Amino acid sequence: MGINLSGYNRDEAPTTVLQTAQYWNTSVNLELSNLLATEDLYYVVSLFFAEIDPIAATEKRNISMKPGTLNGIGYLDVYNLVGLDTVFEYFWDNATLNSTDTLSLNTTADSLLGPMLNALAINRIYLPSQLTTNLGDGKATFIRNS
């Protein structure tokens, strides 16, 4: 069964990635050292969730998340938010992170199921002051209609 992407117009992860999920039995800290620079830089951190297996009425999966030293989210219940086979994206924009930071995915006290994650995207933000140009970037060709 495919993931329902109707009405979802953000830059999402490929559908095949969203049709698989990583599940953990307990809380987990994901090391970001291979994904981030050693100095503090600005990033957009996007987490993609889609419950791809039905959850019994007696089960519950609540996830609390915290990237590095940023403010985390208390809990996220993807199944109750969007249902089965529908993508939910949570993101932090303008996040200051470095290679020593981790992404914590924790179960809450009332959660019977461990955390899960379908995809993680980390994009570096370049500030305008960090961009450089050369003389050729400003040249333009004008065409006159006669």
Secondary structure as GFF3:
##gff-version 3
##sequence-region A 1 146
A	DSSP	alpha_helix	15	18	.	.	.	ID=ss1
A	DSSP	beta_strand	22	23	.	.	.	ID=ss2
A	DSSP	beta_strand	28	31	.	.	.	ID=ss3
A	DSSP	beta_strand	41	49	.	.	.	ID=ss4
A	DSSP	beta_strand	63	67	.	.	.	ID=ss5
A	DSSP	beta_strand	73	76	.	.	.	ID=ss6
A	DSSP	alpha_helix	78	82	.	.	.	ID=ss7
A	DSSP	beta_strand	88	97	.	.	.	ID=ss8
A	DSSP	beta_strand	102	107	.	.	.	ID=ss9
A	DSSP	beta_strand	116	117	.	.	.	ID=ss10
A	DSSP	beta_strand	119	124	.	.	.	ID=ss11
A	DSSP	three_ten_helix	128	130	.	.	.	ID=ss12
A	DSSP	three_ten_helix	135	138	.	.	.	ID=ss13
###
